[in-house]
Structures are given as C-alpha cells and as structure tokens.
C-alpha cells in the first residue's frame, strides 16, 4: 500500500495549494488526494495542481466530491449535480487520478415525506449515469460510507446494497473509511465482506462517538485492526489520511506530521507499505 494525504488538511488551515503540496511531499507522503471543485477553479489552478504534483513526483490518486443533490427529489437539482459530478470526473482524468471519491446525500424530513426507496432510487440512477461517464474516461468512482443516521450509505449492508443496485462493479466501488466504520460500530472482521470491492481507503482517528478526523493515536479507533482487515481482503492501493479542521491551524504542519508518522508506523508494523 501507499500512504497519501487529502490536501484539505492544509486548505482548511488557510495555507495555499502550492504550500500544501510541497509540504505533503516533504513530510514523506507517497500520494495526494485533491479536495477542490472544477466549477470554482480556473485554468491557472488546474495547471498549478498538475504541474506542481508532476514536478514533486507526487501522484494525484483521488479527487473528493460531496454531491448531496444527487439524491434530491427535484429532477432539476439532480441534473445539476450529475453535470457537476461529470465535471469532477473530467478533472479526475485530466489530473491523472484513478478515482473520484463520491459522498452521497441524506434522507430528508426523517424519511417521513418522501418515501426512502424513492430517494434511494434517485441516488442509484444518478450514480449509474456517472458510472457510464467514468467508464468512458477510464476512471473509477469510490462511494463514501458516511457515519450519519440519515445517510443513504452508512453501513456495510447499505454499501453492498447500493453497489449491487448500481451494478457497475468494474467502475463504481467502495471507499473504506476506517473511523467511519468504527463510528457505526462495524467490527474489523466485517471488512472482509467488502473484499474485491474496495477502491480507496481513508484513515483517521475519532473518539468513538462523533466524527473527528484526528491523527492516529488521538482517539480510540482500533486503526491497526481495521487496516489489517483491509489488507487481508487483498487491497493494495492507497491509504489516504483525512485530517479536517485542525484545532490549531497555525500548527497544521506539526498536526499533519504527527498523523503521517503515526500512520507510517502502523503500516510498517503490519508490513503493508
């Protein structure tokens, strides 16, 4: 496996793109994931991402996309978000990344107004359209498992059902987020159910109660147990550290360095890097 970082760690601390990428390489990461929006960046930013990562020999592996409107009950809203996600997929291919990490939405109104199966069907149809576009570009889609009560995909059961309903196994696959699995009380042994379906992995720690995205060792997540289970499925791709909203933005380099070193040690102990 290789160890990567989602560049939002630096962006959310107010550091610019080049600084984040250069520091990512300096700290010893193998790869980087990019959190951006193709509708918000210009050609100069696109070139900056592509050229800087090329100069640093820092491969871009994944782009992150939150598209809650893919499950909206309004057709016009869904069409906009499908088109926006197509732009994400185009940028994924342009930057030489292998997958688009896709965060779906949540059920609205506590499932009391819109029948849940209708929202589920909207999500499946939207992702099927995106899967066709991804296939044409030669990239994958990795569906995020979110640890929130109303999220469409919030367990291994719902992940497997969603992937089965989309029915594009070579293109639409799973993202395995370690702290999210812990937050929904998934035993590490259950990761085996995702064997052959994992496209990407996110790694962070948490307090076991609320979403946290902490450096490993600052929470209670049995990270080594989950990572060993992921390794045992045969997965040999990238493990990307996800660090969101550091409590001390002025010390973001130290925050990321701590997370890198702790994760690198876990991977070394498991013999999987």
C-alpha positions in Angstrom: 0.0 0.0 0.0 1.0 3.7 -0.3 0.3 6.4 2.1 -1.5 9.6 0.9 -3.0 12.8 2.3 -6.1 14.7 1.4 -4.9 18.3 0.7 -7.9 19.8 2.5 -5.9 19.5 5.7 -3.8 22.4 4.6 -6.5 24.3 2.7 -8.8 24.4 5.8 -5.9 25.9 7.8 -5.6 28.7 5.3 -2.5 27.5 3.5 -2.3 27.8 -0.2 -2.3 25.0 -2.7 1.5 25.0 -3.5 2.5 25.1 0.1 0.2 22.2 0.9 1.5 20.0 -1.9 5.2 20.8 -1.2 4.7 20.1 2.5 2.9 16.9 1.7 5.9 15.7 -0.3 8.4 17.0 2.3 6.7 15.1 5.1 7.1 11.8 3.2 3.7 11.1 1.8 3.6 8.9 -1.4 0.5 10.4 -2.9 -2.1 13.2 -2.5 -5.9 13.4 -2.9 -7.3 16.7 -4.0 -10.3 18.5 -2.5 -11.4 21.2 -4.9 -14.3 22.0 -7.2 -13.9 22.2 -11.0 -16.7 24.8 -11.1 -14.7 27.1 -8.7 -11.2 26.9 -10.0 -9.7 28.5 -13.1 -7.1 27.2 -15.6 -4.2 28.6 -13.6 -5.2 26.5 -10.6 -5.6 23.4 -12.7 -2.1 23.9 -14.2 -0.8 24.5 -10.6 -2.2 21.2 -9.4 -1.0 19.2 -12.4 2.5 20.8 -12.8 3.3 21.0 -9.1 2.5 17.4 -8.5 4.4 16.4 -11.6 7.5 18.4 -10.5 7.3 16.9 -7.0 6.7 13.3 -8.2 3.6 13.3 -6.0 0.9 11.3 -7.8 -2.7 12.5 -7.5 -4.8 9.4 -6.7 -8.3 10.7 -5.9 -10.5 13.8 -6.1 -13.1 14.3 -3.4 -16.6 15.3 -4.3 -19.5 16.0 -1.9 -22.7 15.9 -4.0 -25.7 15.8 -1.7 -28.0 16.9 -4.5 -27.6 13.5 -6.3 -30.4 12.2 -4.1 -32.6 15.3 -4.2 -36.3 14.7 -5.0 -36.3 17.6 -7.5 -35.2 16.4 -11.0 -33.6 19.8 -11.9 -31.4 19.6 -8.8 -30.3 16.1 -9.6 -29.5 17.1 -13.2 -27.3 19.9 -12.0 -25.4 17.7 -9.6 -24.9 14.9 -12.2 -23.5 17.5 -14.6 -21.3 18.9 -11.8 -20.0 15.4 -11.0 -19.3 14.8 -14.7 -17.0 17.9 -14.5 -15.3 16.3 -11.4 -14.8 13.1 -13.4 -13.3 15.1 -16.3 -10.9 16.8 -13.9 -10.1 13.4 -12.3 -9.0 12.2 -15.7 -7.2 15.4 -16.6 -5.1 15.2 -13.4 -4.2 11.6 -14.0 -6.1 10.4 -10.8 -7.6 7.0 -10.6 -10.9 7.7 -8.8 -13.5 10.2 -7.7 -14.4 9.8 -4.1 -18.2 10.5 -4.0 -20.2 11.5 -1.0 -23.9 11.0 -1.4 -26.6 12.8 0.5 -29.0 12.0 3.2 -32.7 11.2 3.5 -34.8 14.4 4.0 -37.5 15.0 6.6 -36.7 12.0 8.7 -37.9 9.7 5.9 -41.5 10.9 6.7 -42.5 12.7 3.5 -40.5 11.4 0.6 -40.5 7.5 0.6 -37.0 6.4 1.4 -37.0 4.0 -1.5 -37.6 6.9 -3.9 -34.6 8.8 -2.7 -32.5 5.6 -2.9 -33.6 5.1 -6.5 -32.6 8.7 -7.3 -29.2 8.0 -5.9 -28.8 4.8 -7.8 -29.9 6.4 -11.1 -27.6 9.4 -10.7 -24.6 7.2 -9.9 -25.4 4.9 -12.8 -25.2 7.9 -15.1 -21.9 8.9 -13.6 -20.5 5.4 -13.8 -21.1 5.4 -17.6 -19.1 8.7 -17.9 -16.4 7.4 -15.6 -16.1 4.2 -17.7 -15.6 6.3 -20.9 -12.8 8.3 -19.1 -11.1 5.2 -17.7 -11.5 6.2 -14.0 -13.4 4.8 -11.1 -15.9 6.1 -8.5 -15.5 5.3 -4.9 -18.6 5.6 -2.8 -18.1 7.0 0.7 -19.6 5.3 3.7 -20.9 8.1 6.0 -21.4 7.5 9.7 -24.6 9.6 10.0 -28.0 8.4 10.9 -29.8 9.6 7.7 -27.0 9.0 5.2 -28.1 6.7 2.4 -24.8 4.7 2.6 -24.0 4.4 6.3 -23.1 0.7 6.9 -21.5 -2.2 5.1 -25.0 -3.6 4.4 -26.2 -0.4 2.7 -22.8 -0.1 0.8 -23.2 -3.6 -0.6 -26.8 -3.0 -1.5 -26.0 0.3 -3.2 -23.2 -1.2 -5.2 -25.4 -4.1 -6.2 -28.2 -1.8 -7.3 -25.9 0.4 -9.4 -24.5 -2.8 -10.9 -21.3 -1.4 -12.4 -18.8 -3.5 -10.4 -15.8 -2.5 -12.5 -16.4 1.2 -12.1 -18.4 2.0 -9.0 -16.8 0.6 -5.9 -16.4 1.3 -2.2 -14.3 3.7 -0.2 -13.4 2.1 3.2 -13.2 4.9 5.8 -11.7 3.5 9.0 -13.0 6.0 11.5 -16.4 5.9 9.9 -16.6 2.2 10.2 -15.7 2.5 13.9 -18.4 5.2 14.5 -21.1 2.9 13.1 -19.8 0.0 15.3 -18.6 -2.2 12.5 -16.3 -4.9 13.7 -13.0 -5.0 11.8 -13.8 -8.6 10.8 -16.8 -7.4 8.8 -14.5 -5.6 6.4 -14.0 -9.0 4.8 -17.5 -8.5 3.3 -16.0 -5.8 1.1 -13.3 -8.0 -0.4 -12.9 -7.2 -4.1 -15.0 -4.1 -3.9 -12.6 -1.6 -2.2 -11.4 1.2 -4.5 -9.9 3.6 -1.9 -9.2 3.9 1.8 -9.5 6.9 4.2 -7.8 6.7 7.6 -8.2 8.9 10.7 -9.0 8.6 14.4 -12.0 9.6 16.4 -13.4 9.5 19.9 -15.8 6.7 19.0 -18.8 9.0 19.4 -18.7 11.8 16.9 -17.0 12.4 13.6 -13.5 13.7 14.2 -10.8 13.0 11.6 -8.0 13.1 14.2 -4.4 12.0 13.8 -4.0 8.3 14.8 -3.4 7.9 18.5 -5.6 10.9 19.5 -8.8 8.8 19.7 -9.9 5.3 20.3 -10.3 3.8 16.8 -8.5 0.4 16.5 -6.8 1.5 13.4 -4.4 -1.3 13.1 -7.1 -3.9 13.4 -9.1 -2.2 10.6 -6.1 -1.8 8.4 -5.1 -5.4 8.8 -8.6 -6.5 7.8 -8.4 -4.2 4.7 -5.0 -5.7 3.9 -6.4 -9.2 4.2 -9.1 -8.5 1.6 -6.2 -8.2 -0.9 -6.4 -4.4 -1.2 -3.0 -3.0 -2.1 -3.9 0.6 -3.1 -3.6 3.9 -1.4 -4.5 4.7 2.3 -5.2 8.5 2.4 -5.1 10.4 5.7 -8.1 12.6 6.2 -7.5 15.4 8.7 -10.2 18.0 8.9 -10.4 21.3 10.7 -7.3 21.2 12.9 -8.0 22.9 16.3 -4.7 24.8 15.9 -4.4 25.9 12.3 -1.1 27.7 13.0 0.4 24.3 13.8 -1.0 22.5 10.8 2.4 21.2 9.7 3.0 19.6 13.1 -0.6 18.2 13.1 0.0 16.5 9.7 3.5 15.4 10.5 2.2 13.7 13.7 -0.5 11.9 11.7 2.0 10.8 9.0 4.4 9.4 11.4 1.8 7.5 13.4 0.2 6.0 10.3 3.5 5.1 8.7 4.4 3.2 11.9 1.1 1.3 11.9 1.6 0.4 8.2 5.2 -0.6 8.9 4.2 -2.8 11.8 1.6 -4.5 9.5 4.1 -4.9 6.7 1.7 -3.3 4.3 3.6 -0.2 3.0 
